Amino acid sequence: MSGVPRPLNPSPRLLMGPGPVDVDPRVLRAMSMPMLGQFDPEFTRFMGETMAAYRQVFRTANRWTFLIDGTARAGIEAALASLIEPGDTVLVPIFGRFGHLLAEIAGRSGGRVETIEAEWGTVFEPGRAIEAMRRLRPKLVACVHGDTSTTLAQPLAEIGQACREIDAILYADATASLGGMDIRVDEWRVDVMTAGLQKCLSGPPGSAPITFNDRAETRIVRRKHIEAGIRPEGAQNGPGRRIQSNYFDLAMLMDYWSEARLNHHTEATSMLYAAHECARVVLEEGLDAVFARHARVSRGLTAGLRAMGLELFGDQRHKMPNVTGVVIPKDVDGEGVRGMMLADFGIEIGTSFGPLRGRIWRIGTMGYGASPRNVLLCLGALEASLRAKGFRAPAGAGVDAALAAFANKAAA
Ligand SMILES: Cc1ncc(COP(=O)(O)O)c(C=O)c1O
C-alpha cells in the first residue's frame, strides 16, 4: 500500500486491565511541552528535579535515582545487565510470569540462574526463599514485588535482611506496585528497584524509574568502561568486566545523570516531562493518601465481585490493591465477556498468561484509574456481559455492594 496513512483516531476507552491504564491528562499536557537541548541548564535542572521527586516516590535516600529510557523491562535489563557478571549465581524466586522474565534477563546477562517456584496465586513464605539463599549463596537475588500476572505482592523485608547476611544484592521489580502500595526501599533493604510509568504512576509506557544504593553502586562502578569518544583524559577503567550493554550501562548512565554530565544517549525529553509530572501527581496527592485510595477502591471492587457470586483469585492476604484477579466462572466464555465489555462498553479488562490464561480476568484500578466511579461502571458492564454469556449474577448486586462499601466510612 502506498499513500499517506489516515491520522490515528483511537477510540475512547476505560482502561481497567493490568496496564497500561488511562493516563492523567496532566501528564499528557506535560508531554506536549517544547523540546529543550539535553545540556540546556533548564533541562538539566529538570533532570535533577526528577531525581529528587523519585527519591520521594520510592521513599529512599538513594542518591542514584533516575530514569531509564524504555518500558519497564528496560529498567530491569539495566539493573541486571549492570550487576550480573558472567558466571555469577543469581537466585530468582518465581511466583508468576514476571519472575520468569527476571530469570530470562538474568540468564541473558550471563548469570548462572537458579530458580525456586511458588504456585501461581501464592507468594513465598520468606523462610523458603531464605533457605535457598543460604544454600546457593547467590551474588544477586532478583524478585518481583508485585506480579501483575497473578495480582499478588511478595513481602520483601525478611528477604532483604537475609540478603545482607550473605552479602547478596537484592533487586526488586516494582513495575506494578510503585505508586499503588507502600514500598519501603531502604527499610526493606532492597538494593535496586525499578518500575514503569504505565500503571499506578498514571503515565504512558516508555520510562522506567530506577533507584539503587551504595552497595549496588560499588559493584557497578567496578565495571565502569567509558565509551572512547567521550572518555575524559586520564579516566581509568574499573577492574571488573565491562557491562555488556551500552544502552543499559548504569555506570555510564550515572555519569550522564550526575554533575559530570558525560553524554550517553539523548534523554527522551517528552518522557522525562511525563515522568516528572507523574511524580508530581502522586506527591501532590500525598503517598499515604494515594495508597489509601487504592485500598479503598480495591475494597469496593472486591465487595462488588463477591456479591455477584464471583470468586477472587489467589491468596487474598497478599493481593495488590491495584489489580484484582477474578476466576472466570465454569462454562463462561471468558474472552467473549472481555470482548463484549470492550465492544459495547468501551471498557478493557485483562486476561492472564501461562497457566492462568483463560482461567482468570484481571481488573486494574491503578493510579488515575483507581476511582469508585470506574469500579461502578466496570461492575455494571461486567454484570450485563456475564448475563449475555449465560452467567446470572443477582441483578444489581455488584454495583450495590460496591456503593455500600464506598459509603462505609469506617471501612473506607
Ligand atoms: C511486574 C511487571 N514487570 C515487568 C513488566 C514489563 O514491563 P514493560 O511491558 O513495560 O516492559 C510488567 C508489565 O506489565 C510488569 O507488570
The ligand as an SDF file (V2000), in Angstrom:
LIG
                    3D

 16 16  0  0  0  0  0  0  0  0999 V2000
    5.5830   -6.7210   37.2310 C   0  0  0  0  0  0  0  0  0  0  0  0
    5.9710   -6.3570   35.8380 C   0  0  0  0  0  0  0  0  0  0  0  0
    7.2570   -6.3710   35.4850 N   0  0  0  0  0  0  0  0  0  0  0  0
    7.6620   -6.0530   34.2470 C   0  0  0  0  0  0  0  0  0  0  0  0
    6.7710   -5.6930   33.2700 C   0  0  0  0  0  0  0  0  0  0  0  0
    7.2540   -5.3890   31.8950 C   0  0  0  0  0  0  0  0  0  0  0  0
    7.0050   -4.0780   31.6180 O   0  0  0  0  0  0  0  0  0  0  0  0
    7.0420   -3.4330   30.1440 P   0  0  0  0  0  0  0  0  0  0  0  0
    5.9840   -4.1550   29.3840 O   0  0  0  0  0  0  0  0  0  0  0  0
    6.6950   -2.0110   30.4340 O   0  0  0  0  0  0  0  0  0  0  0  0
    8.3950   -3.6010   29.6060 O   0  0  0  0  0  0  0  0  0  0  0  0
    5.3990   -5.6450   33.5830 C   0  0  0  0  0  0  0  0  0  0  0  0
    4.4090   -5.2910   32.5600 C   0  0  0  0  0  0  0  0  0  0  0  0
    3.2370   -5.4970   32.6770 O   0  0  0  0  0  0  0  0  0  0  0  0
    5.0010   -5.9880   34.9010 C   0  0  0  0  0  0  0  0  0  0  0  0
    3.7190   -5.9640   35.2490 O   0  0  0  0  0  0  0  0  0  0  0  0
  1  2  1  0
  2  3  1  0
  2 15  2  0
  3  4  2  0
  4  5  1  0
  5  6  1  0
  5 12  2  0
  6  7  1  0
  7  8  1  0
  8  9  2  0
  8 10  1  0
  8 11  1  0
 12 13  1  0
 12 15  1  0
 13 14  2  0
 15 16  1  0
M  END
$$$$
